[in-house]
Amino acid sequence: MRGVNGPDLGSPLPDRGSLLSVGQVSGLLGVTVRTLHHYDAIGLVPPGERSASGYRLYTPADLTRLQHVVVYRRLGFPLEEIADLLDADPAGVESHLRRQRAAVSTRLDDLHTLITAIDRALENVMADRPMTTAEMKELFGDSYSEEYQAEAEERWGDTDAWRQSTSRTRQYTRSDWEAIKAEGEATTLAFVHALEAGLPATSERAMDAAEGHRRHIHDRFYDLGYEMHRGLADMYLADPRFTATYEDIREGLAQYVHDAIHANADRHLPTP
């Protein structure tokens, strides 16, 4: 039986003594009649017998030789080299199979190396282009919501901050977003560590965490001054979704972040 891409080498050949026509061999091994005629003409695989009518007939030995030719050809061996290999060891079925297996193994190693190189190139290409919505969801999970994105655009779409943020984030690649995610998680942990250490929101450590939070937004999304930062802090308490985001991490964290941001603004803005 013929395989998907060539002969099925695991199928048994006809019984010894069986003779097959060119057409039968073509169907058995998946080699075109034209190719069989060419192999005959150059003396590579000439049929060993002929019928009473003069038609070419292949013996089991011819089919074995043809199998080797087909495999060697698929491995890229030129016909001249195949002829030399077969003529040098006409009965060495095992040696030919071992040589072919070694060639296939080498080809597999090369292909695996090529696949790895292609995968790396693909990763580089994907990391150097803007992310799709599906990829954003994959990276940020439940914290990324198309519904909230639409609501935010409706609420702030006419502001300079929104336009600036849109302009910046439109260019961000996956590697950029991965870095942004890591930075955001680090700023949140800074608040958590200060809170768990029992430090007040007015402590230097808590205010430094607030400054890190402000700088993260300022550097990655839009220019964020201290008064605008206060407004964000107020929203974290006014909007239950923002509050829940912080409270799910640590009870009392939303209020703590709010108070630390206000304290940080107070220390940077001139006293009226």
C-alpha positions as a Markdown table, in Angstrom:
| # | Residue | x | y | z |
|---|---|---|---|---|
| 1 | Met | 0.0 | 0.0 | 0.0 |
| 2 | Arg | 1.2 | 3.5 | -0.8 |
| 3 | Gly | 1.8 | 5.9 | 2.0 |
| 4 | Val | 0.6 | 9.5 | 2.0 |
| 5 | Asn | 3.9 | 10.9 | 0.7 |
| 6 | Gly | 5.5 | 7.9 | -0.9 |
| 7 | Pro | 5.7 | 4.1 | -0.7 |
| 8 | Asp | 4.7 | 2.2 | 2.4 |
| 9 | Leu | 7.9 | 0.5 | 3.2 |
| 10 | Gly | 6.3 | -1.6 | 5.9 |
| 11 | Ser | 4.0 | -3.4 | 3.4 |
| 12 | Pro | 5.2 | -6.8 | 2.2 |
| 13 | Leu | 6.3 | -7.0 | -1.3 |
| 14 | Pro | 4.8 | -9.6 | -3.7 |
| 15 | Asp | 5.7 | -13.2 | -3.1 |
| 16 | Arg | 8.9 | -14.5 | -4.6 |
| 17 | Gly | 8.2 | -15.6 | -8.1 |
| 18 | Ser | 5.5 | -13.0 | -8.6 |
| 19 | Leu | 5.9 | -10.7 | -11.6 |
| 20 | Leu | 4.3 | -7.3 | -11.9 |
| 21 | Ser | 3.7 | -5.0 | -14.8 |
| 22 | Val | 4.8 | -1.4 | -15.0 |
| 23 | Gly | 1.3 | -0.2 | -14.1 |
| 24 | Gln | 1.1 | -2.5 | -11.1 |
| 25 | Val | 4.4 | -1.4 | -9.8 |
| 26 | Ser | 3.4 | 2.3 | -10.3 |
| 27 | Gly | 0.3 | 1.7 | -8.2 |
| 28 | Leu | 2.2 | -0.3 | -5.5 |
| 29 | Leu | 5.1 | 2.1 | -4.9 |
| 30 | Gly | 3.6 | 5.4 | -6.1 |
| 31 | Val | 6.2 | 5.9 | -8.8 |
| 32 | Thr | 5.0 | 7.2 | -12.1 |
| 33 | Val | 5.1 | 5.0 | -15.2 |
| 34 | Arg | 7.3 | 7.7 | -16.9 |
| 35 | Thr | 9.8 | 7.5 | -14.0 |
| 36 | Leu | 9.9 | 3.7 | -14.2 |
| 37 | His | 10.6 | 3.9 | -17.9 |
| 38 | His | 13.4 | 6.4 | -17.2 |
| 39 | Tyr | 15.0 | 4.2 | -14.5 |
| 40 | Asp | 14.8 | 1.3 | -17.0 |
| 41 | Ala | 16.4 | 3.4 | -19.8 |
| 42 | Ile | 19.4 | 4.5 | -17.6 |
| 43 | Gly | 19.9 | 1.0 | -16.3 |
| 44 | Leu | 19.0 | 1.9 | -12.7 |
| 45 | Val | 16.1 | -0.4 | -12.2 |
| 46 | Pro | 15.5 | -2.5 | -15.4 |
| 47 | Pro | 12.7 | -5.0 | -15.2 |
| 48 | Gly | 14.2 | -8.5 | -14.8 |
| 49 | Glu | 11.6 | -10.3 | -16.9 |
| 50 | Arg | 9.4 | -9.8 | -19.9 |
| 51 | Ser | 6.1 | -11.3 | -20.8 |
| 52 | Ala | 5.6 | -13.4 | -23.9 |
| 53 | Ser | 4.2 | -10.2 | -25.5 |
| 54 | Gly | 7.4 | -8.3 | -24.7 |
| 55 | Tyr | 6.0 | -6.2 | -21.8 |
| 56 | Arg | 8.3 | -5.4 | -18.9 |
| 57 | Leu | 7.8 | -7.4 | -15.8 |
| 58 | Tyr | 9.3 | -6.7 | -12.4 |
| 59 | Thr | 10.6 | -9.4 | -10.1 |
| 60 | Pro | 10.5 | -9.1 | -6.3 |
| 61 | Ala | 14.3 | -8.4 | -6.4 |
| 62 | Asp | 13.6 | -5.5 | -8.9 |
| 63 | Leu | 11.0 | -4.1 | -6.4 |
| 64 | Thr | 13.4 | -4.3 | -3.5 |
| 65 | Arg | 16.0 | -2.3 | -5.6 |
| 66 | Leu | 13.2 | 0.1 | -6.6 |
| 67 | Gln | 12.2 | 0.7 | -3.0 |
| 68 | His | 15.8 | 1.6 | -2.2 |
| 69 | Val | 15.9 | 4.0 | -5.1 |
| 70 | Val | 12.7 | 5.7 | -4.1 |
| 71 | Val | 13.9 | 6.2 | -0.5 |
| 72 | Tyr | 17.3 | 7.4 | -1.5 |
| 73 | Arg | 15.7 | 9.9 | -4.0 |
| 74 | Arg | 13.4 | 11.2 | -1.2 |
| 75 | Leu | 16.5 | 11.8 | 0.9 |
| 76 | Gly | 18.0 | 13.8 | -1.9 |
| 77 | Phe | 20.6 | 11.4 | -3.3 |
| 78 | Pro | 21.4 | 11.9 | -7.0 |
| 79 | Leu | 20.6 | 9.0 | -9.3 |
| 80 | Glu | 24.3 | 8.5 | -10.1 |
| 81 | Glu | 25.2 | 8.1 | -6.4 |
| 82 | Ile | 22.2 | 5.8 | -5.9 |
| 83 | Ala | 23.4 | 3.5 | -8.7 |
| 84 | Asp | 26.9 | 3.3 | -7.3 |
| 85 | Leu | 25.5 | 2.5 | -3.8 |
| 86 | Leu | 23.2 | -0.3 | -5.1 |
| 87 | Asp | 25.8 | -1.7 | -7.5 |
| 88 | Ala | 28.4 | -1.8 | -4.8 |
| 89 | Asp | 26.2 | -3.8 | -2.5 |
| 90 | Pro | 23.4 | -5.3 | -4.6 |
| 91 | Ala | 22.2 | -7.8 | -1.9 |
| 92 | Gly | 22.8 | -5.6 | 1.1 |
| 93 | Val | 19.2 | -4.8 | 2.1 |
| 94 | Glu | 20.1 | -4.3 | 5.8 |
| 95 | Ser | 23.1 | -2.1 | 5.0 |
| 96 | His | 21.0 | 0.1 | 2.7 |
| 97 | Leu | 18.2 | 0.4 | 5.3 |
| 98 | Arg | 20.7 | 1.3 | 8.0 |
| 99 | Arg | 22.2 | 4.0 | 5.8 |
| 100 | Gln | 18.8 | 5.3 | 4.9 |
| 101 | Arg | 17.8 | 5.4 | 8.6 |
| 102 | Ala | 20.9 | 7.3 | 9.5 |
| 103 | Ala | 20.2 | 9.8 | 6.7 |
| 104 | Val | 16.7 | 10.3 | 7.9 |
| 105 | Ser | 17.8 | 10.8 | 11.5 |
| 106 | Thr | 20.3 | 13.4 | 10.4 |
| 107 | Arg | 17.5 | 15.1 | 8.4 |
| 108 | Leu | 15.2 | 15.0 | 11.5 |
| 109 | Asp | 17.9 | 16.6 | 13.6 |
| 110 | Asp | 18.4 | 19.3 | 11.0 |
| 111 | Leu | 14.6 | 19.9 | 10.8 |
| 112 | His | 14.2 | 20.1 | 14.6 |
| 113 | Thr | 17.0 | 22.7 | 14.6 |
| 114 | Leu | 15.3 | 24.6 | 11.8 |
| 115 | Ile | 11.9 | 24.5 | 13.6 |
| 116 | Thr | 13.6 | 25.9 | 16.7 |
| 117 | Ala | 15.1 | 28.7 | 14.7 |
| 118 | Ile | 11.8 | 29.4 | 13.0 |
| 119 | Asp | 9.9 | 29.4 | 16.4 |
| 120 | Arg | 12.5 | 31.9 | 17.8 |
| 121 | Ala | 12.1 | 34.1 | 14.7 |
| 122 | Leu | 8.3 | 33.9 | 15.0 |
| 123 | Glu | 8.5 | 34.9 | 18.7 |
| 124 | Asn | 10.6 | 37.9 | 17.8 |
| 125 | Val | 8.2 | 39.0 | 15.1 |
| 126 | Met | 5.2 | 38.5 | 17.4 |
| 127 | Ala | 7.0 | 40.4 | 20.2 |
| 128 | Asp | 7.7 | 43.3 | 17.9 |
| 129 | Arg | 4.2 | 44.1 | 16.8 |
| 130 | Pro | 1.1 | 45.5 | 18.7 |
| 131 | Met | -0.9 | 42.9 | 20.6 |
| 132 | Thr | -4.3 | 41.8 | 19.6 |
| 133 | Thr | -7.3 | 42.0 | 22.0 |
| 134 | Ala | -7.2 | 38.2 | 22.5 |
| 135 | Glu | -3.5 | 38.4 | 23.4 |
| 136 | Met | -4.2 | 41.2 | 25.9 |
| 137 | Lys | -6.8 | 39.1 | 27.6 |
| 138 | Glu | -4.4 | 36.2 | 27.7 |
| 139 | Leu | -1.7 | 38.3 | 29.3 |
| 140 | Phe | -3.8 | 40.4 | 31.7 |
| 141 | Gly | -6.6 | 37.9 | 32.4 |
| 142 | Asp | -9.7 | 39.3 | 34.0 |
| 143 | Ser | -8.1 | 42.7 | 34.6 |
| 144 | Tyr | -8.4 | 43.4 | 30.9 |
| 145 | Ser | -12.1 | 44.1 | 29.9 |
| 146 | Glu | -13.3 | 45.2 | 26.5 |
| 147 | Glu | -16.4 | 46.6 | 28.3 |
| 148 | Tyr | -14.3 | 48.7 | 30.6 |
| 149 | Gln | -12.1 | 49.9 | 27.8 |
| 150 | Ala | -15.2 | 51.1 | 25.9 |
| 151 | Glu | -16.5 | 52.8 | 29.1 |
| 152 | Ala | -13.2 | 54.5 | 29.7 |
| 153 | Glu | -13.0 | 55.8 | 26.2 |
| 154 | Glu | -16.6 | 57.2 | 26.5 |
| 155 | Arg | -15.7 | 58.8 | 29.8 |
| 156 | Trp | -12.2 | 60.2 | 29.0 |
| 157 | Gly | -12.0 | 60.0 | 25.2 |
| 158 | Asp | -11.9 | 63.8 | 24.8 |
| 159 | Thr | -9.1 | 64.4 | 27.3 |
| 160 | Asp | -5.5 | 65.0 | 26.5 |
| 161 | Ala | -4.5 | 62.1 | 28.8 |
| 162 | Trp | -6.6 | 59.6 | 26.8 |
| 163 | Arg | -5.2 | 60.8 | 23.5 |
| 164 | Gln | -1.7 | 60.6 | 24.8 |
| 165 | Ser | -2.2 | 57.1 | 26.3 |
| 166 | Thr | -3.8 | 55.9 | 23.1 |
| 167 | Ser | -0.9 | 57.2 | 21.0 |
| 168 | Arg | 1.7 | 55.5 | 23.2 |
| 169 | Thr | 0.0 | 52.1 | 23.8 |
| 170 | Arg | -0.9 | 51.7 | 20.1 |
| 171 | Gln | 2.9 | 51.2 | 19.5 |
| 172 | Tyr | 3.5 | 48.8 | 22.4 |
| 173 | Thr | 4.5 | 45.2 | 21.5 |
| 174 | Arg | 4.0 | 42.1 | 23.6 |
| 175 | Ser | 7.4 | 42.5 | 25.3 |
| 176 | Asp | 6.4 | 46.1 | 26.2 |
| 177 | Trp | 3.2 | 44.9 | 27.7 |
| 178 | Glu | 4.9 | 42.2 | 29.6 |
| 179 | Ala | 7.3 | 44.7 | 31.1 |
| 180 | Ile | 4.4 | 47.0 | 31.9 |
| 181 | Lys | 2.6 | 44.2 | 33.7 |
| 182 | Ala | 5.6 | 43.4 | 35.7 |
| 183 | Glu | 6.2 | 47.0 | 36.7 |
| 184 | Gly | 2.5 | 47.4 | 37.7 |
| 185 | Glu | 2.7 | 44.3 | 39.9 |
| 186 | Ala | 5.9 | 45.6 | 41.5 |
| 187 | Thr | 4.3 | 49.0 | 42.4 |
| 188 | Thr | 1.3 | 47.2 | 43.9 |
| 189 | Leu | 3.6 | 45.0 | 46.0 |
| 190 | Ala | 5.4 | 48.0 | 47.3 |
| 191 | Phe | 2.1 | 49.2 | 48.8 |
| 192 | Val | 1.4 | 45.7 | 50.2 |
| 193 | His | 4.8 | 45.4 | 51.8 |
| 194 | Ala | 4.5 | 48.8 | 53.5 |
| 195 | Leu | 1.0 | 48.0 | 54.7 |
| 196 | Glu | 1.9 | 44.6 | 56.1 |
| 197 | Ala | 5.0 | 46.2 | 57.8 |
| 198 | Gly | 2.5 | 48.2 | 59.8 |
| 199 | Leu | 3.7 | 51.5 | 58.4 |
| 200 | Pro | 1.2 | 54.4 | 58.1 |
| 201 | Ala | 0.2 | 55.7 | 54.7 |
| 202 | Thr | 2.1 | 58.9 | 55.5 |
| 203 | Ser | 5.4 | 57.0 | 56.0 |
| 204 | Glu | 8.3 | 57.6 | 53.6 |
| 205 | Arg | 8.1 | 54.0 | 52.4 |
| 206 | Ala | 4.4 | 54.2 | 51.6 |
| 207 | Met | 4.8 | 57.6 | 49.9 |
| 208 | Asp | 7.7 | 56.2 | 47.8 |
| 209 | Ala | 5.4 | 53.4 | 46.7 |
| 210 | Ala | 2.9 | 56.0 | 45.7 |
| 211 | Glu | 5.5 | 57.9 | 43.8 |
| 212 | Gly | 6.5 | 54.7 | 42.0 |
| 213 | His | 2.8 | 54.2 | 41.1 |
| 214 | Arg | 2.7 | 57.7 | 39.7 |
| 215 | Arg | 5.9 | 57.3 | 37.7 |
| 216 | His | 4.7 | 54.0 | 36.2 |
| 217 | Ile | 1.6 | 55.7 | 34.8 |
| 218 | His | 3.5 | 58.9 | 33.8 |
| 219 | Asp | 6.2 | 57.0 | 31.9 |
| 220 | Arg | 4.0 | 54.3 | 30.3 |
| 221 | Phe | 0.7 | 56.0 | 29.6 |
| 222 | Tyr | 0.2 | 59.7 | 30.0 |
| 223 | Asp | 1.7 | 62.7 | 31.8 |
| 224 | Leu | 0.5 | 62.4 | 35.4 |
| 225 | Gly | 0.9 | 65.3 | 37.8 |
| 226 | Tyr | 0.3 | 65.1 | 41.5 |
| 227 | Glu | -3.2 | 66.7 | 41.5 |
| 228 | Met | -4.3 | 64.3 | 38.8 |
| 229 | His | -2.8 | 61.5 | 40.8 |
| 230 | Arg | -5.0 | 62.6 | 43.7 |
| 231 | Gly | -8.0 | 62.3 | 41.4 |
| 232 | Leu | -7.1 | 58.7 | 40.5 |
| 233 | Ala | -6.7 | 57.9 | 44.2 |
| 234 | Asp | -10.2 | 59.2 | 44.8 |
| 235 | Met | -11.6 | 57.1 | 42.0 |
| 236 | Tyr | -10.0 | 54.0 | 43.4 |
| 237 | Leu | -12.4 | 54.4 | 46.4 |
| 238 | Ala | -15.4 | 55.8 | 44.4 |
| 239 | Asp | -15.4 | 53.0 | 41.8 |
| 240 | Pro | -16.2 | 49.6 | 43.4 |
| 241 | Arg | -14.3 | 47.8 | 40.6 |
| 242 | Phe | -11.1 | 49.6 | 41.4 |
| 243 | Thr | -11.7 | 49.1 | 45.1 |
| 244 | Ala | -12.3 | 45.4 | 44.6 |
| 245 | Thr | -9.1 | 45.1 | 42.6 |
| 246 | Tyr | -7.0 | 46.2 | 45.6 |
| 247 | Glu | -9.2 | 44.6 | 48.3 |
| 248 | Asp | -8.9 | 41.2 | 46.5 |
| 249 | Ile | -5.1 | 41.5 | 47.0 |
| 250 | Arg | -5.1 | 42.7 | 50.6 |
| 251 | Glu | -7.9 | 43.9 | 52.9 |
| 252 | Gly | -7.6 | 47.6 | 53.4 |
| 253 | Leu | -5.2 | 48.1 | 50.5 |
| 254 | Ala | -7.6 | 50.4 | 48.5 |
| 255 | Gln | -7.8 | 52.9 | 51.3 |
| 256 | Tyr | -4.1 | 52.6 | 52.0 |
| 257 | Val | -3.2 | 53.3 | 48.4 |
| 258 | His | -5.6 | 56.3 | 48.4 |
| 259 | Asp | -4.1 | 57.8 | 51.5 |
| 260 | Ala | -0.4 | 57.2 | 50.4 |
| 261 | Ile | -1.0 | 58.9 | 47.1 |
| 262 | His | -2.5 | 61.9 | 48.8 |
| 263 | Ala | 0.4 | 62.0 | 51.3 |
| 264 | Asn | 2.9 | 61.8 | 48.4 |
| 265 | Ala | 1.2 | 64.6 | 46.6 |
| 266 | Asp | 1.3 | 66.7 | 49.8 |
| 267 | Arg | 5.0 | 66.3 | 50.2 |
| 268 | His | 5.7 | 67.3 | 46.6 |
| 269 | Leu | 3.3 | 70.2 | 46.1 |
| 270 | Pro | 4.0 | 73.5 | 47.7 |
| 271 | Thr | 2.0 | 74.3 | 50.8 |
| 272 | Pro | -0.6 | 77.0 | 50.0 |
